[in-house]
């Protein structure tokens, strides 16, 4: 056994063990680190690798999103619905606007004392106090809208508890809804309605006549907002289905058509949200009462909330989506897929039906295509429509302040297009054979 261990080393007492020979330092770690830093700098600073990296990152994110979308998500963890967001935003209106005014108070307090004294002589504190009163007047309407939303959520079984509270507030959509009450249902908004509604109503009269001639004719108004145009069309004798995806607008419709019994029943201060371009303090906080007329309950007017494309698709499968006319006002540019809108309008119309469109092209979000006007018209023709009339309305205002120092106006496209009738379909123009149609 001792022979297997090898010869024993002799250790001399008092002598240190021999040091191992020094090793030459390796350059490999240094080289690898340098290469790594150089490659990182090249990818970050050079445009071409940076673009490639972003593309790779985008593809990986999309792949992960598709994979995660297939996983079942418990109801408690799903994103709040649009109804939940509307309830949360309306109920938080007073708190949100109080925060805005608190920041204005703080900005004034930070000014030098001499300047604050001048502000006192100008009545700036009184302006802020008056604005606070105006916000509270608006909160009465906002709270009623939130209450209507809670009632709707309970009826439809929509969860609006903690999930909706965790959702971000959409204060801009609340302000937009309040301004639409003025535009659609007050005397102050009459000038905007008088600029936009007559071309649509005239086109319907030219097509179907008046009085008894339009009885039983069905009109679809997608993107109806607070429903004033749909109401005016129904007032002419048509049977109208009005649709909007936004529960902010749908709750406003509910307030008007179910909780309003006298003219000018509600009041709000729609211009208090912007201190810019105001001529006087009175203009900033002035009140507007609505509605100018109490909506009649005996008209053939039905409100159908939801996604326009999905609703038409569902009704088309049941053979019900057949309208004599479709009216779109400030609607086409809300599409995430404009061609899906065109297909839905086509599917909703009877053969020979007309599509009346009016509005600008202020695209929202990041749609699949943001087509210029002439390409939109060409796309409608490729879908199968025959454009019979075109016009343009110049400098049309939308939810503007008549007394303000600034105004924003649109040049709106207007057209009347027709889905060819059965005679044209027999000649080869069918929904299956039309250009761009499904085969």
PELIN-V860812 format. One record per residue. N is the residue number from 1. PHI is phi in degrees with one decimal (* if undefined). NEAR is the number of other ideal C-beta (glycine too) atoms within 10 Angstrom. D_LAST is the distance of its C-alpha to the last C-alpha in whole Angstrom. Layout:
n->[N & N]
phi->[PHI & PHI]
near->[NEAR & NEAR]
d_last->[D_LAST & D_LAST]
//
This chain:
n->[1 & 2 & 3 & 4 & 5 & 6 & 7 & 8 & 9 & 10 & 11 & 12 & 13 & 14 & 15 & 16 & 17 & 18 & 19 & 20 & 21 & 22 & 23 & 24 & 25 & 26 & 27 & 28 & 29 & 30 & 31 & 32 & 33 & 34 & 35 & 36 & 37 & 38 & 39 & 40 & 41 & 42 & 43 & 44 & 45 & 46 & 47 & 48 & 49 & 50 & 51 & 52 & 53 & 54 & 55 & 56 & 57 & 58 & 59 & 60 & 61 & 62 & 63 & 64 & 65 & 66 & 67 & 68 & 69 & 70 & 71 & 72 & 73 & 74 & 75 & 76 & 77 & 78 & 79 & 80 & 81 & 82 & 83 & 84 & 85 & 86 & 87 & 88 & 89 & 90 & 91 & 92 & 93 & 94 & 95 & 96 & 97 & 98 & 99 & 100 & 101 & 102 & 103 & 104 & 105 & 106 & 107 & 108 & 109 & 110 & 111 & 112 & 113 & 114 & 115 & 116 & 117 & 118 & 119 & 120 & 121 & 122 & 123 & 124 & 125 & 126 & 127 & 128 & 129 & 130 & 131 & 132 & 133 & 134 & 135 & 136 & 137 & 138 & 139 & 140 & 141 & 142 & 143 & 144 & 145 & 146 & 147 & 148 & 149 & 150 & 151 & 152 & 153 & 154 & 155 & 156 & 157 & 158 & 159 & 160 & 161 & 162 & 163 & 164 & 165 & 166 & 167 & 168 & 169 & 170 & 171 & 172 & 173 & 174 & 175 & 176 & 177 & 178 & 179 & 180 & 181 & 182 & 183 & 184 & 185 & 186 & 187 & 188 & 189 & 190 & 191 & 192 & 193 & 194 & 195 & 196 & 197 & 198 & 199 & 200 & 201 & 202 & 203 & 204 & 205 & 206 & 207 & 208 & 209 & 210 & 211 & 212 & 213 & 214 & 215 & 216 & 217 & 218 & 219 & 220 & 221 & 222 & 223 & 224 & 225 & 226 & 227 & 228 & 229 & 230 & 231 & 232 & 233 & 234 & 235 & 236 & 237 & 238 & 239 & 240 & 241 & 242 & 243 & 244 & 245 & 246 & 247 & 248 & 249 & 250 & 251 & 252 & 253 & 254 & 255 & 256 & 257 & 258 & 259 & 260 & 261 & 262 & 263 & 264 & 265 & 266 & 267 & 268 & 269 & 270 & 271 & 272 & 273 & 274 & 275 & 276 & 277 & 278 & 279 & 280 & 281 & 282 & 283 & 284 & 285 & 286 & 287 & 288 & 289 & 290 & 291 & 292 & 293 & 294 & 295 & 296 & 297 & 298 & 299 & 300 & 301 & 302 & 303 & 304 & 305 & 306 & 307 & 308 & 309 & 310 & 311 & 312 & 313 & 314 & 315 & 316 & 317 & 318 & 319 & 320 & 321 & 322 & 323 & 324 & 325 & 326 & 327 & 328 & 329 & 330 & 331 & 332 & 333 & 334 & 335 & 336 & 337 & 338 & 339 & 340 & 341 & 342 & 343 & 344 & 345 & 346 & 347 & 348 & 349 & 350 & 351 & 352 & 353 & 354 & 355 & 356 & 357 & 358 & 359 & 360 & 361 & 362 & 363 & 364 & 365 & 366 & 367 & 368 & 369 & 370 & 371 & 372 & 373 & 374 & 375 & 376 & 377 & 378 & 379 & 380 & 381 & 382 & 383 & 384 & 385 & 386 & 387 & 388 & 389 & 390 & 391 & 392 & 393 & 394 & 395 & 396 & 397 & 398 & 399 & 400 & 401 & 402 & 403 & 404 & 405 & 406 & 407 & 408 & 409 & 410 & 411 & 412 & 413 & 414 & 415 & 416 & 417 & 418 & 419 & 420 & 421 & 422 & 423 & 424 & 425 & 426 & 427 & 428 & 429 & 430 & 431 & 432 & 433 & 434 & 435 & 436 & 437 & 438 & 439]
phi->[* & -65.6 & -68.6 & -74.4 & -80.1 & 84.8 & -69.4 & -76.6 & -81.1 & -89.7 & -109.2 & -85.5 & -59.8 & 84.6 & -103.6 & -74.8 & -66.3 & -68.7 & -76.4 & -70.3 & -63.3 & -61.9 & -98.7 & -71.7 & -60.6 & -82.7 & -87.4 & -63.2 & -59.3 & -63.6 & -64.6 & -63.7 & -63.5 & -63.2 & -62.6 & -64.3 & -65.6 & -64.3 & -65.0 & -63.7 & -63.5 & -64.6 & -67.5 & -81.1 & -89.2 & -85.2 & -61.6 & -64.6 & -62.4 & -63.5 & -64.3 & -62.4 & -63.9 & -64.1 & -63.9 & -62.2 & -62.0 & -62.2 & -65.6 & -64.5 & -64.1 & -62.7 & -62.2 & -65.1 & -64.6 & -63.4 & -67.8 & -67.8 & -65.8 & -81.7 & -78.0 & -68.1 & -110.6 & -58.7 & -55.8 & -67.8 & -104.4 & -72.7 & -66.0 & -61.4 & -74.0 & -62.2 & -64.4 & -61.6 & -64.7 & -65.4 & -60.7 & -61.9 & -69.4 & -65.1 & -67.9 & -95.0 & -58.1 & -60.5 & -64.5 & -64.3 & -72.8 & -62.0 & -63.7 & -62.0 & -71.1 & -61.3 & -66.2 & -69.4 & -60.5 & -64.4 & -64.1 & -67.6 & -65.4 & -79.0 & -72.8 & -57.5 & -59.5 & -62.8 & -72.2 & -65.6 & -64.7 & -64.7 & -60.4 & -63.4 & -67.6 & -83.5 & 78.9 & -65.2 & -63.8 & -64.0 & -62.5 & -66.3 & -65.3 & -65.7 & -64.7 & -62.5 & -64.1 & -65.2 & -61.7 & -65.3 & -64.9 & -65.5 & -64.2 & -60.6 & -69.5 & -62.5 & -65.8 & -67.2 & -65.1 & -64.1 & -64.3 & -62.5 & -64.7 & -65.0 & -63.1 & -63.8 & -63.1 & -66.0 & -66.1 & -96.0 & 69.0 & -88.2 & -70.7 & -133.5 & -80.5 & -62.0 & -59.4 & -68.7 & -67.5 & -78.7 & -70.7 & -70.9 & -70.3 & -115.3 & -63.7 & -63.6 & -71.6 & -65.2 & -61.2 & -61.0 & -63.5 & -61.4 & -68.9 & -71.1 & -58.2 & -69.4 & -62.9 & -90.7 & -132.6 & -132.4 & -65.4 & -66.7 & -90.4 & -60.5 & -61.8 & -69.7 & -65.7 & -67.2 & -81.6 & -102.6 & -75.8 & -55.6 & -59.0 & -69.1 & -65.0 & -64.8 & -63.8 & -66.2 & -65.5 & -62.6 & -81.8 & -117.1 & 85.9 & -124.7 & 61.7 & -65.9 & -66.6 & -99.6 & -64.2 & 85.4 & -77.0 & -97.8 & -125.4 & -107.1 & -122.5 & -78.0 & 64.0 & -75.8 & 62.9 & -88.0 & 85.8 & -69.8 & -63.5 & -59.3 & -63.8 & -66.1 & -66.1 & -63.8 & -65.1 & -77.4 & 114.1 & -78.5 & -94.6 & -118.9 & -108.3 & -110.1 & -135.4 & -151.0 & -79.3 & -76.8 & -74.6 & -60.6 & -73.8 & -63.2 & -68.2 & -63.3 & -61.6 & -61.1 & -61.7 & -71.1 & -98.0 & -123.8 & -119.9 & -114.5 & -125.7 & -135.4 & -61.9 & 57.0 & -68.7 & -110.5 & -142.6 & -152.7 & -112.9 & -75.5 & -104.1 & -73.8 & -80.5 & -136.6 & -83.5 & -79.3 & 62.8 & -97.3 & -84.2 & -139.9 & -62.4 & -62.6 & -65.7 & -62.8 & -109.7 & -63.7 & -95.8 & -127.2 & -99.5 & -150.0 & -85.3 & -72.6 & -135.2 & -82.4 & -57.6 & -73.5 & -93.0 & -95.9 & -84.3 & -83.0 & -129.1 & -127.4 & -101.9 & -124.2 & -73.0 & 129.1 & -73.5 & -57.8 & -64.0 & -66.7 & -64.9 & -64.8 & -62.8 & -66.6 & -70.8 & -65.5 & -65.9 & -90.8 & 73.6 & -107.6 & -83.6 & -135.9 & -112.4 & -77.4 & -151.9 & -122.4 & -117.0 & -119.4 & -122.2 & 50.0 & -126.2 & -57.4 & -77.7 & -88.0 & -76.6 & -80.2 & -139.0 & -59.8 & -67.7 & -64.7 & -61.3 & -62.6 & -62.6 & -67.4 & -62.5 & -59.3 & -66.1 & -74.8 & -85.7 & -69.9 & -57.2 & 90.1 & -72.1 & -115.3 & -116.4 & -109.3 & -122.3 & -151.3 & 153.5 & -92.3 & -130.0 & -98.2 & -68.4 & -109.2 & 63.8 & -132.9 & -69.1 & -60.7 & -141.4 & -111.7 & -78.0 & -70.2 & -55.1 & -64.4 & -73.0 & -63.5 & -63.4 & -64.1 & -62.6 & -61.8 & -68.0 & -66.9 & -66.5 & 133.3 & -71.7 & -108.2 & -80.0 & -101.1 & -149.8 & -135.8 & -155.6 & -140.7 & -103.1 & -95.4 & 52.6 & -91.1 & -90.7 & -143.1 & 50.2 & -89.7 & -99.8 & -61.6 & -97.5 & -75.0 & -90.5 & -138.3 & -141.8 & -119.5 & -130.1 & -108.9 & -98.7 & -97.2 & -80.2 & -134.2 & -152.6 & -120.1 & -123.9 & -123.2 & -83.2 & -53.4 & -77.3 & -64.7 & -62.0 & -67.8 & -65.0 & -66.2 & -84.2 & 119.5 & -102.2 & -113.8 & -66.2 & -85.1 & -101.7 & -65.3 & -59.5 & 81.4 & -80.0 & -78.1 & -98.4]
near->[4 & 7 & 6 & 5 & 7 & 7 & 7 & 7 & 6 & 6 & 8 & 6 & 4 & 5 & 8 & 6 & 7 & 6 & 6 & 6 & 5 & 6 & 6 & 5 & 8 & 8 & 9 & 8 & 9 & 10 & 10 & 10 & 10 & 11 & 10 & 10 & 10 & 10 & 11 & 11 & 10 & 12 & 13 & 10 & 9 & 11 & 7 & 9 & 14 & 13 & 10 & 12 & 12 & 10 & 10 & 10 & 10 & 10 & 10 & 10 & 10 & 10 & 10 & 10 & 9 & 9 & 9 & 9 & 8 & 6 & 6 & 4 & 10 & 6 & 7 & 9 & 7 & 10 & 12 & 21 & 18 & 18 & 23 & 22 & 23 & 31 & 27 & 21 & 27 & 30 & 21 & 19 & 23 & 17 & 10 & 17 & 23 & 14 & 11 & 14 & 16 & 12 & 10 & 14 & 14 & 9 & 9 & 15 & 8 & 9 & 13 & 8 & 6 & 8 & 11 & 15 & 11 & 11 & 15 & 12 & 8 & 11 & 12 & 17 & 13 & 11 & 17 & 16 & 13 & 17 & 21 & 17 & 11 & 22 & 22 & 13 & 15 & 22 & 21 & 12 & 21 & 23 & 14 & 16 & 25 & 21 & 16 & 22 & 27 & 15 & 13 & 19 & 20 & 10 & 8 & 9 & 6 & 18 & 15 & 21 & 11 & 10 & 18 & 22 & 13 & 11 & 19 & 9 & 16 & 19 & 16 & 10 & 18 & 25 & 21 & 17 & 24 & 25 & 20 & 21 & 25 & 21 & 24 & 26 & 29 & 20 & 15 & 18 & 24 & 12 & 13 & 18 & 17 & 9 & 17 & 23 & 17 & 11 & 18 & 22 & 16 & 11 & 22 & 24 & 14 & 11 & 18 & 19 & 13 & 10 & 9 & 8 & 12 & 20 & 13 & 12 & 21 & 18 & 26 & 29 & 29 & 27 & 23 & 30 & 24 & 26 & 26 & 26 & 24 & 28 & 24 & 17 & 27 & 23 & 15 & 18 & 20 & 25 & 18 & 28 & 23 & 27 & 22 & 25 & 18 & 20 & 27 & 25 & 23 & 28 & 25 & 26 & 23 & 20 & 23 & 22 & 18 & 12 & 13 & 18 & 7 & 8 & 13 & 16 & 14 & 20 & 15 & 23 & 20 & 24 & 23 & 25 & 20 & 13 & 14 & 8 & 14 & 20 & 11 & 9 & 16 & 10 & 15 & 23 & 19 & 17 & 13 & 20 & 17 & 26 & 23 & 16 & 14 & 15 & 18 & 11 & 8 & 6 & 17 & 16 & 23 & 12 & 18 & 15 & 20 & 13 & 14 & 25 & 19 & 12 & 20 & 26 & 16 & 13 & 18 & 14 & 9 & 7 & 7 & 11 & 19 & 15 & 26 & 20 & 26 & 26 & 27 & 21 & 23 & 19 & 22 & 23 & 18 & 20 & 22 & 14 & 12 & 22 & 16 & 16 & 24 & 23 & 20 & 23 & 27 & 22 & 17 & 26 & 24 & 15 & 16 & 14 & 24 & 25 & 23 & 23 & 26 & 25 & 21 & 17 & 16 & 10 & 16 & 10 & 8 & 7 & 14 & 11 & 13 & 15 & 18 & 9 & 14 & 9 & 13 & 20 & 18 & 13 & 17 & 24 & 15 & 15 & 20 & 23 & 24 & 14 & 15 & 12 & 14 & 13 & 12 & 12 & 17 & 9 & 11 & 18 & 17 & 19 & 17 & 18 & 21 & 12 & 15 & 15 & 10 & 10 & 12 & 9 & 14 & 17 & 12 & 22 & 19 & 18 & 20 & 23 & 25 & 19 & 25 & 19 & 13 & 12 & 10 & 17 & 18 & 10 & 9 & 9 & 19 & 15 & 15 & 8 & 11 & 19 & 9 & 14 & 15 & 7 & 4]
d_last->[91 & 93 & 92 & 88 & 88 & 90 & 93 & 93 & 93 & 97 & 97 & 100 & 101 & 100 & 98 & 94 & 91 & 90 & 87 & 84 & 83 & 81 & 77 & 75 & 73 & 69 & 67 & 64 & 63 & 64 & 62 & 59 & 59 & 59 & 56 & 54 & 56 & 55 & 51 & 51 & 52 & 50 & 47 & 48 & 49 & 47 & 44 & 42 & 43 & 42 & 39 & 38 & 40 & 38 & 35 & 36 & 37 & 33 & 32 & 34 & 34 & 30 & 30 & 33 & 31 & 28 & 31 & 33 & 30 & 29 & 33 & 34 & 36 & 38 & 38 & 41 & 40 & 37 & 37 & 38 & 35 & 35 & 37 & 40 & 40 & 41 & 43 & 45 & 45 & 46 & 49 & 50 & 50 & 54 & 54 & 52 & 54 & 57 & 56 & 55 & 59 & 61 & 60 & 61 & 64 & 65 & 64 & 67 & 69 & 69 & 70 & 74 & 76 & 77 & 73 & 73 & 76 & 74 & 71 & 73 & 75 & 71 & 70 & 67 & 68 & 68 & 64 & 63 & 65 & 63 & 60 & 60 & 61 & 58 & 56 & 57 & 56 & 53 & 53 & 54 & 50 & 49 & 50 & 49 & 46 & 46 & 48 & 45 & 43 & 45 & 45 & 41 & 41 & 43 & 41 & 38 & 40 & 39 & 41 & 43 & 46 & 47 & 43 & 43 & 46 & 45 & 43 & 43 & 44 & 42 & 45 & 43 & 41 & 44 & 45 & 42 & 42 & 45 & 45 & 42 & 45 & 47 & 44 & 42 & 45 & 48 & 50 & 50 & 47 & 47 & 47 & 43 & 42 & 43 & 42 & 38 & 38 & 39 & 36 & 34 & 36 & 36 & 33 & 32 & 35 & 34 & 31 & 33 & 36 & 39 & 41 & 40 & 37 & 35 & 36 & 33 & 30 & 28 & 28 & 26 & 28 & 27 & 29 & 32 & 35 & 38 & 36 & 39 & 36 & 34 & 38 & 39 & 36 & 36 & 40 & 39 & 38 & 34 & 33 & 31 & 29 & 30 & 29 & 30 & 30 & 33 & 36 & 38 & 37 & 37 & 40 & 41 & 40 & 41 & 45 & 44 & 43 & 45 & 48 & 49 & 52 & 53 & 53 & 53 & 54 & 53 & 54 & 53 & 54 & 50 & 52 & 54 & 52 & 52 & 56 & 55 & 55 & 57 & 60 & 62 & 62 & 62 & 58 & 57 & 58 & 58 & 56 & 53 & 53 & 50 & 49 & 50 & 49 & 48 & 45 & 45 & 44 & 43 & 40 & 36 & 35 & 34 & 33 & 30 & 31 & 28 & 25 & 23 & 20 & 20 & 22 & 19 & 17 & 19 & 20 & 17 & 17 & 20 & 19 & 21 & 20 & 21 & 23 & 25 & 25 & 24 & 27 & 27 & 31 & 31 & 28 & 25 & 27 & 28 & 24 & 24 & 20 & 20 & 16 & 16 & 19 & 17 & 14 & 16 & 18 & 15 & 15 & 18 & 19 & 19 & 18 & 21 & 22 & 24 & 23 & 27 & 27 & 31 & 32 & 32 & 30 & 32 & 30 & 31 & 31 & 29 & 25 & 22 & 23 & 26 & 25 & 28 & 27 & 26 & 23 & 22 & 23 & 20 & 18 & 18 & 17 & 14 & 13 & 14 & 17 & 20 & 23 & 26 & 29 & 30 & 33 & 35 & 38 & 40 & 42 & 41 & 42 & 41 & 43 & 46 & 50 & 51 & 55 & 54 & 55 & 51 & 48 & 44 & 42 & 39 & 37 & 34 & 31 & 31 & 28 & 27 & 23 & 21 & 18 & 18 & 19 & 19 & 20 & 18 & 15 & 17 & 17 & 13 & 13 & 11 & 9 & 5 & 7 & 9 & 10 & 9 & 6 & 4 & 0]
//
